[in-house]
Amino acid sequence: MAETSPLSIGLCVLFAACEAEETPAALRVELAQVALSADPLKATLRITDAEGRTKVGDKQYDFSVSPGDLATVDRRGNVVCNRSGDGTVTAIVGGVKASAPLRCRLVTKIEAPSLGRVELAAGPFVPPVRVLGQGGKELSDVPLTLTSKSSQVLYPKDNQLVPKSVGSAVVVARAGQAFVEFGVDVVRKVSVEALPLDGNRKINFSLEAGKYELSVKLPVEKRLKAEWRGAPYCDYSATAKDHVSTCVLRTKGGVVFDNPAYLVRGDDAVSTEGVSLFEVP
């Protein structure tokens, strides 16, 4: 067996001394608040020496994760989550130990139904978005990012969506590498004076230019007519309990429709019971 020369031994000792980390006065592990995917997450070491100087560790160190099956970590502090759960990342430098909480939330899918209509005057609201992890388990504590492709209609603020004007908007919900798009229609409830016509048998709503939807809900089936002033191509006539007529008015106009009270009871009192009018996209 070949003998090791004194020079080789000296070099080895010198090399080991250079590689050894001095015992720090303080040690801190810094880690992102939450991991949303299996992409590596960097654990950063802040090492403070006896003179109070702090540096970022740039060598290889003894890292570990607890519980062991939650994630893996290499000697450079690269953490990869294996599943969703909570644990800790620990580092040991010169005999000093420090830990940081590890939150793994592996997002696999985001679900968000089309919201349909929301009223402009209703104000901010939280969309019913669900963030799902492995096995379809809901991750209720995952930070969600909302963006709007139609910010002039609807815009995000904190975790809410804020209606701004009548129109159709597409919202993107994102968490980690998963995202989903969903639609929202912002409508405005219109309140105008109900003017009686034809001996109170009809009601007139005067309207500015725009797209409108008139809805009349009756307790029994009756034939109802609606005439759109300035847009005769929109005129409506049907027998039903629930009546809906939509029209785009290019200029100032209005809609004249049968008085529900007269239709149902022969009552000539002007009634807007069951009547709603919205400006729609």
MOMONOR-V949238 format. One record per residue. N is the residue number from 1. RES is the residue in one small letter. SS is DSSP state (alpha for helix, beta for strand, coil for the rest). PSI is psi in degrees with one decimal (* if undefined). OMEGA is omega in whole degrees, -180 to 180 (999 if undefined). Layout:
n | res | ss | psi | omega
N | RES | SS | PSI | OMEGA
N | RES | SS | PSI | OMEGA
This chain:
n | res | ss | psi | omega
1 | m | coil | 132.5 | -176
2 | a | coil | 140.3 | 179
3 | e | coil | 146.9 | 178
4 | t | coil | 126.8 | -177
5 | s | coil | 152.5 | 176
6 | p | alpha | -33.7 | -180
7 | l | alpha | -42.5 | 180
8 | s | alpha | -43.1 | 179
9 | i | alpha | -41.4 | -180
10 | g | alpha | -40.8 | 179
11 | l | alpha | -40.9 | 180
12 | c | alpha | -44.0 | 180
13 | v | alpha | -42.2 | 180
14 | l | alpha | -42.6 | -179
15 | f | alpha | -43.9 | 180
16 | a | alpha | -37.8 | 180
17 | a | alpha | -37.7 | 179
18 | c | alpha | -36.4 | -177
19 | e | alpha | -25.2 | -177
20 | a | coil | 139.3 | 179
21 | e | coil | 132.9 | 177
22 | e | coil | 152.3 | 178
23 | t | coil | 117.5 | -177
24 | p | coil | 155.9 | 174
25 | a | coil | -29.7 | 179
26 | a | beta | 152.9 | -178
27 | l | beta | 134.8 | 178
28 | r | beta | 136.0 | 176
29 | v | beta | 127.3 | 178
30 | e | beta | 133.9 | -176
31 | l | coil | 144.0 | 177
32 | a | coil | 151.4 | -174
33 | q | coil | -37.8 | -177
34 | v | coil | 143.4 | 175
35 | a | beta | 122.3 | -176
36 | l | coil | -2.7 | 180
37 | s | coil | -179.5 | 179
38 | a | coil | 9.5 | 175
39 | d | coil | 145.1 | -179
40 | p | coil | 140.6 | 179
41 | l | beta | 130.8 | -174
42 | k | beta | 123.8 | 171
43 | a | coil | 119.2 | -177
44 | t | beta | 135.1 | 178
45 | l | beta | 129.4 | 172
46 | r | beta | 112.2 | -174
47 | i | beta | 123.7 | 180
48 | t | beta | 128.4 | -178
49 | d | coil | -176.8 | -175
50 | a | coil | -22.3 | -180
51 | e | coil | 7.2 | 177
52 | g | coil | 7.1 | 179
53 | r | coil | 134.6 | -178
54 | t | beta | 137.1 | 178
55 | k | beta | 162.6 | 175
56 | v | beta | 126.1 | 180
57 | g | coil | 128.9 | -178
58 | d | coil | 17.3 | 179
59 | k | coil | -171.1 | 174
60 | q | coil | 137.9 | -175
61 | y | coil | 170.2 | 177
62 | d | beta | 103.3 | 177
63 | f | beta | 152.4 | 174
64 | s | beta | 159.0 | 179
65 | v | beta | 139.8 | 175
66 | s | beta | 131.4 | -5
67 | p | coil | 154.9 | -172
68 | g | coil | -28.8 | -178
69 | d | coil | -2.9 | -178
70 | l | coil | -41.5 | -176
71 | a | beta | 170.6 | 173
72 | t | beta | 152.7 | 178
73 | v | beta | 137.5 | 178
74 | d | coil | -179.3 | -175
75 | r | coil | -9.6 | 175
76 | r | coil | -2.0 | 179
77 | g | coil | 17.3 | 177
78 | n | beta | 115.9 | -176
79 | v | beta | 132.2 | 177
80 | v | beta | 117.9 | -180
81 | c | beta | 137.5 | 177
82 | n | coil | -24.4 | -178
83 | r | coil | 173.9 | 176
84 | s | coil | 141.0 | 180
85 | g | beta | -179.9 | -179
86 | d | beta | 146.4 | 179
87 | g | beta | -155.9 | 180
88 | t | beta | 151.4 | 171
89 | v | beta | 127.5 | -177
90 | t | beta | 141.1 | 175
91 | a | beta | 145.7 | 176
92 | i | beta | 123.3 | 179
93 | v | beta | 119.6 | 178
94 | g | coil | 32.3 | 179
95 | g | coil | -6.0 | 179
96 | v | beta | 134.8 | -176
97 | k | beta | 142.8 | 175
98 | a | beta | 150.5 | -178
99 | s | beta | 160.3 | 175
100 | a | beta | 146.1 | 179
101 | p | beta | 143.4 | 178
102 | l | beta | 123.3 | 178
103 | r | beta | 109.5 | 178
104 | c | beta | 123.4 | 177
105 | r | coil | 88.3 | -175
106 | l | coil | 102.0 | -178
107 | v | coil | 127.0 | 178
108 | t | coil | -23.2 | -175
109 | k | beta | 150.4 | 174
110 | i | beta | 131.4 | 179
111 | e | beta | 133.8 | 177
112 | a | beta | 115.4 | 178
113 | p | coil | 155.5 | 172
114 | s | coil | 126.8 | -172
115 | l | coil | -13.2 | -178
116 | g | beta | -126.2 | -174
117 | r | beta | 142.1 | 169
118 | v | beta | 147.1 | -178
119 | e | beta | 136.7 | -180
120 | l | alpha | -42.6 | -176
121 | a | alpha | -9.3 | -178
122 | a | alpha | -20.7 | 176
123 | g | coil | -168.3 | -176
124 | p | coil | 148.6 | 178
125 | f | beta | 157.5 | 178
126 | v | coil | 118.9 | -180
127 | p | coil | 146.5 | -178
128 | p | coil | 71.0 | -179
129 | v | beta | 134.6 | 179
130 | r | beta | 129.1 | 177
131 | v | beta | 124.0 | -175
132 | l | beta | 145.6 | 177
133 | g | coil | -157.6 | -179
134 | q | alpha | 136.7 | -180
135 | g | alpha | 13.2 | 180
136 | g | alpha | 12.2 | -180
137 | k | coil | 132.6 | -179
138 | e | beta | 134.4 | 178
139 | l | coil | 93.1 | -171
140 | s | coil | -15.6 | -176
141 | d | coil | 23.4 | -179
142 | v | coil | 130.3 | 177
143 | p | coil | 133.1 | -176
144 | l | coil | 137.8 | 177
145 | t | beta | 127.2 | 179
146 | l | beta | 133.1 | 174
147 | t | beta | 151.9 | -180
148 | s | beta | 131.9 | 175
149 | k | coil | -5.7 | -179
150 | s | coil | 67.2 | -173
151 | s | coil | -17.4 | 177
152 | q | coil | -16.5 | 179
153 | v | coil | -43.0 | -174
154 | l | beta | 135.3 | 179
155 | y | beta | 150.5 | -179
156 | p | beta | 146.1 | 173
157 | k | beta | 117.7 | -173
158 | d | coil | -124.1 | 179
159 | n | coil | 16.1 | -176
160 | q | beta | 165.4 | 173
161 | l | beta | 136.1 | -175
162 | v | beta | 114.3 | 176
163 | p | beta | 138.6 | -177
164 | k | coil | -37.9 | 180
165 | s | coil | 165.2 | 179
166 | v | coil | 132.5 | 179
167 | g | beta | -179.7 | 178
168 | s | beta | 134.8 | -177
169 | a | beta | 150.9 | 173
170 | v | beta | 124.7 | -178
171 | v | beta | 139.6 | 177
172 | v | beta | 123.5 | 175
173 | a | beta | 129.9 | -174
174 | r | beta | 139.9 | 173
175 | a | beta | 120.3 | -176
176 | g | coil | -129.6 | 180
177 | q | coil | -1.8 | -179
178 | a | beta | 144.8 | 177
179 | f | beta | 162.3 | 177
180 | v | beta | 148.8 | 176
181 | e | beta | 143.0 | 175
182 | f | beta | 154.8 | -175
183 | g | beta | 150.7 | 177
184 | v | beta | 131.1 | 173
185 | d | beta | 121.0 | 177
186 | v | beta | 122.8 | -180
187 | v | beta | 161.2 | 180
188 | r | beta | 124.4 | 177
189 | k | beta | 129.1 | -176
190 | v | coil | 127.7 | 177
191 | s | coil | 113.2 | 179
192 | v | coil | 161.5 | -180
193 | e | coil | 133.8 | 177
194 | a | coil | 109.7 | -178
195 | l | beta | 125.2 | -179
196 | p | beta | 143.5 | 177
197 | l | beta | 160.2 | 173
198 | d | coil | 52.5 | 179
199 | g | coil | 37.5 | 179
200 | n | coil | 10.5 | 178
201 | r | coil | -17.5 | 180
202 | k | beta | 160.6 | 179
203 | i | beta | 140.4 | 179
204 | n | beta | 131.6 | 170
205 | f | beta | 120.1 | 175
206 | s | beta | 132.9 | -173
207 | l | beta | 150.7 | 171
208 | e | coil | 173.8 | 178
209 | a | coil | 143.4 | 180
210 | g | beta | 179.1 | 177
211 | k | beta | 128.1 | -173
212 | y | beta | 154.4 | 174
213 | e | beta | 119.4 | 177
214 | l | beta | 128.3 | 178
215 | s | beta | 130.1 | 178
216 | v | beta | 118.1 | 180
217 | k | beta | 122.4 | -178
218 | l | beta | 152.0 | 178
219 | p | beta | -21.6 | 179
220 | v | beta | 163.0 | 178
221 | e | beta | 128.9 | 176
222 | k | beta | 153.5 | 176
223 | r | beta | 125.5 | -178
224 | l | beta | 139.5 | 178
225 | k | beta | 143.4 | 175
226 | a | beta | 128.0 | 179
227 | e | beta | 126.0 | 180
228 | w | beta | 114.6 | -178
229 | r | beta | 124.0 | -178
230 | g | coil | -3.3 | 179
231 | a | coil | 67.5 | -176
232 | p | alpha | -20.7 | 179
233 | y | alpha | -10.6 | 179
234 | c | alpha | -5.1 | -173
235 | d | coil | 144.9 | -171
236 | y | beta | 142.4 | 174
237 | s | beta | 125.0 | -179
238 | a | beta | 159.2 | 176
239 | t | beta | 120.1 | -177
240 | a | beta | 174.4 | 171
241 | k | beta | -38.4 | -180
242 | d | beta | 120.1 | -178
243 | h | beta | 134.9 | 177
244 | v | beta | 126.4 | 178
245 | s | beta | 130.2 | -177
246 | t | beta | 143.0 | -179
247 | c | beta | 147.7 | 173
248 | v | beta | 117.1 | 176
249 | l | beta | 117.1 | -179
250 | r | coil | -29.4 | 178
251 | t | coil | -179.9 | 179
252 | k | coil | 135.6 | -178
253 | g | beta | -132.5 | 180
254 | g | beta | -173.7 | 178
255 | v | beta | 134.6 | 177
256 | v | beta | 128.2 | -177
257 | f | beta | 163.6 | -179
258 | d | beta | 136.7 | 177
259 | n | coil | 117.6 | -178
260 | p | alpha | -37.5 | -179
261 | a | alpha | -38.6 | 180
262 | y | alpha | -39.6 | -180
263 | l | alpha | -45.2 | -172
264 | v | alpha | -43.6 | -171
265 | r | alpha | -3.3 | -175
266 | g | coil | 19.0 | -178
267 | d | coil | 129.5 | -178
268 | d | coil | 10.2 | 173
269 | a | coil | 133.7 | -179
270 | v | coil | 122.2 | -177
271 | s | coil | 133.8 | 175
272 | t | coil | 22.1 | 178
273 | e | coil | 128.3 | -178
274 | g | coil | 4.8 | -179
275 | v | beta | 132.0 | 174
276 | s | beta | 149.0 | -179
277 | l | beta | 127.4 | -179
278 | f | beta | 143.6 | 165
279 | e | beta | 128.4 | -172
280 | v | coil | 162.0 | 179
281 | p | coil | * | 999
